[in-house]
Amino acid sequence: MKKIWAIRKDAEAVSPVIATILMVAITVVLAAVLYVMVLGFGGTTSQTPTSSITKTTVNYGVKYTFAPMSKDTPWGDITIQLTDGTNTLTWAPTTAALTDSTPPAEYDDPTTAGRALGSLTVWCNLTDLAGNGYVNQGDYMTFQTGATTFSASVTYTVTIMHDPTSAEICHASFNG
């Protein structure tokens, strides 16, 4: 029987220097892949916080109190919308307006005459109980109409938007 393969005595493996270079290169590539997997490709991504709001009736309006936010959210990162299904009002408070060394910090609707929502005139006032410029549990907003009340036949919706992600944090509806 004849051997099909023969052992060659002149064949050599890769040199020790080349082998070391290959091992270092493979290690660097693996470390880079792990780094990208852990930190992600796009750098930091902003996530939309979540929360809820609870309604209380007040004179000529409603008061909404915030539950805890899922992450620290400055007032300047939110927009408040009130709609009656046809018309929409928007308020964009600033963090500076709700930061106060002697809390609570208050933000009053900058439109002293109120804003028109259909036939109603509505004011929005915000209260940051801690005065720290962040939306925290217990902070609240009131929507008041002055001498008239919200209509019982209309469904109003309050929506809290997160500006950096353009996504909704929470919403709630009420009838007058």
Phi, psi and omega per residue, in radians:
M1 nan 2.373 -3.077
K2 -1.755 2.412 3.096
K3 -1.279 2.329 3.136
I4 -1.383 -0.594 -3.138
W5 -2.074 2.592 -3.125
A6 -2.157 2.539 3.091
I7 -1.403 2.178 3.132
R8 -1.608 2.302 -3.123
K9 -1.562 -0.205 -3.123
D10 -1.708 -0.034 -3.128
A11 -1.424 2.395 3.124
E12 -2.180 2.713 3.084
A13 -1.399 -3.124 3.099
V14 -1.133 2.543 -3.109
S15 -1.161 2.669 -3.134
P16 -1.009 -0.582 3.138
V17 -1.180 -0.802 3.125
I18 -1.126 -0.708 3.130
A19 -1.084 -0.726 3.119
T20 -1.142 -0.745 3.116
I21 -1.093 -0.744 3.112
L22 -1.109 -0.723 3.137
M23 -1.131 -0.717 3.109
V24 -1.144 -0.736 3.138
A25 -1.092 -0.760 3.123
I26 -1.113 -0.703 3.117
T27 -1.108 -0.745 3.127
V28 -1.110 -0.758 3.130
V29 -1.115 -0.766 3.107
L30 -1.094 -0.712 3.114
A31 -1.120 -0.700 3.127
A32 -1.143 -0.713 3.121
V33 -1.120 -0.760 3.102
L34 -1.104 -0.708 3.120
Y35 -1.048 -0.806 -3.139
V36 -1.140 -0.679 3.139
M37 -1.137 -0.709 -3.098
V38 -1.286 -0.778 -3.055
L39 -1.625 -0.254 3.118
G40 1.495 2.794 -3.099
F41 -1.348 -0.727 -2.965
G42 -1.538 0.256 -3.084
G43 1.350 -2.523 -3.116
T44 -1.462 2.414 3.066
T45 -2.021 2.471 -3.121
S46 -1.581 2.296 3.093
Q47 -1.820 2.559 3.115
T48 -1.364 2.211 3.076
P49 -1.225 2.828 3.073
T50 -2.168 2.663 3.109
S51 -2.894 -3.043 3.007
S52 -2.528 2.865 3.122
I53 -2.254 2.524 -3.115
T54 -2.032 2.315 -3.059
K55 -1.589 2.449 2.980
T56 -2.339 2.446 3.107
T57 -1.467 2.364 3.073
V58 -2.217 2.990 3.110
N59 -0.969 2.165 3.094
Y60 0.970 0.606 3.092
G61 3.027 -2.834 3.133
V62 -2.336 2.684 3.102
K63 -2.153 2.302 3.081
Y64 -2.026 2.222 -3.134
T65 -1.891 2.356 -3.116
F66 -1.386 2.439 2.915
A67 -1.460 3.047 3.138
P68 -1.040 2.471 3.035
M69 -1.423 2.604 -3.138
S70 -1.261 -0.317 3.048
K71 -2.683 2.825 -3.141
D72 -1.031 2.201 -3.106
T73 -2.320 1.965 3.084
P74 -1.205 2.626 3.114
W75 -0.995 -0.570 -3.128
G76 -1.184 -0.202 3.131
D77 -1.655 0.058 -3.132
I78 -2.101 2.726 3.008
T79 -2.240 2.403 -3.129
I80 -1.884 2.259 3.137
Q81 -2.119 2.438 3.028
L82 -2.222 2.182 -3.128
T83 -2.273 2.625 3.062
D84 -1.890 0.266 -3.102
G85 1.664 -0.392 3.122
T86 -2.088 -0.802 -3.087
N87 -1.937 2.632 3.129
T88 -2.320 2.337 3.004
L89 -1.904 2.555 -3.125
T90 -2.309 2.373 3.046
W91 -2.166 2.359 3.131
A92 -2.200 1.505 -3.128
P93 -1.196 2.760 3.067
T94 -1.830 2.675 3.107
T95 -1.088 -0.701 -3.119
A96 -1.083 -0.621 -3.126
A97 -1.195 -0.364 -3.111
L98 -2.025 0.530 3.041
T99 -2.095 2.193 -3.055
D100 -2.573 2.332 3.134
S101 -1.260 -0.323 3.069
T102 -2.113 1.451 -3.066
P103 -1.050 2.795 0.060
P104 -1.437 2.725 3.060
A105 -1.664 2.438 -3.108
E106 -2.211 2.484 3.093
Y107 -2.087 2.026 3.097
D108 -1.763 2.526 3.114
D109 -0.831 2.119 -3.103
P110 -1.159 -0.244 3.091
T111 -1.553 1.749 -3.043
T112 -1.091 -0.429 3.117
A113 -1.552 0.053 -3.079
G114 1.406 -3.128 3.136
R115 -2.186 2.520 -3.091
A116 -1.463 2.165 3.017
L117 -2.107 1.584 -3.000
G118 1.152 -2.160 3.138
S119 -1.598 -0.021 -3.136
L120 -1.673 2.640 2.954
T121 -1.897 2.182 -3.019
V122 -2.143 2.418 3.013
W123 -2.008 2.493 3.065
C124 -2.053 2.227 3.088
N125 -2.200 2.353 -3.120
L126 -2.005 2.546 3.091
T127 -2.281 2.099 3.043
D128 -1.746 1.780 -3.026
L129 -1.047 -0.660 -3.136
A130 -1.438 -0.341 -3.107
G131 1.171 0.449 -3.065
N132 -1.708 0.001 3.116
G133 1.463 0.067 3.126
Y134 -2.045 2.605 3.075
V135 -1.358 2.002 -3.118
N136 -2.113 2.919 3.065
Q137 -1.019 2.327 3.130
G138 1.673 -0.392 3.052
D139 -1.087 2.631 -3.069
Y140 -2.539 2.887 3.079
M141 -2.320 2.504 3.074
T142 -2.103 2.474 3.032
F143 -2.033 2.035 -3.112
Q144 -2.176 2.648 -3.037
T145 -1.977 -0.019 -3.133
G146 1.512 -2.134 -3.031
A147 -1.514 -0.293 3.117
T148 -1.844 3.009 3.138
T149 -2.070 2.858 3.040
F150 -1.097 2.491 -3.086
S151 -1.249 2.328 3.121
A152 -1.223 -0.345 -3.120
S153 -1.593 -0.012 -3.119
V154 -1.981 2.402 3.037
T155 -1.669 2.076 3.120
Y156 -1.750 2.505 3.129
T157 -2.192 2.257 3.049
V158 -1.798 2.214 3.129
T159 -2.193 2.303 3.066
I160 -1.835 2.057 -3.107
M161 -1.832 2.560 3.054
H162 -1.720 1.909 -3.036
D163 -1.069 -0.769 -3.102
P164 -1.052 -0.535 -3.126
T165 -1.880 -0.086 -3.090
S166 0.951 0.630 -3.121
A167 -2.141 2.794 -3.105
E168 -1.406 2.316 3.035
I169 -1.472 -0.866 3.115
C170 -2.882 2.948 3.045
H171 -2.682 2.828 3.098
A172 -2.682 2.671 -3.137
S173 -2.125 2.695 3.076
F174 -2.656 2.802 3.001
N175 -2.019 2.553 -3.081
G176 -1.111 nan nan
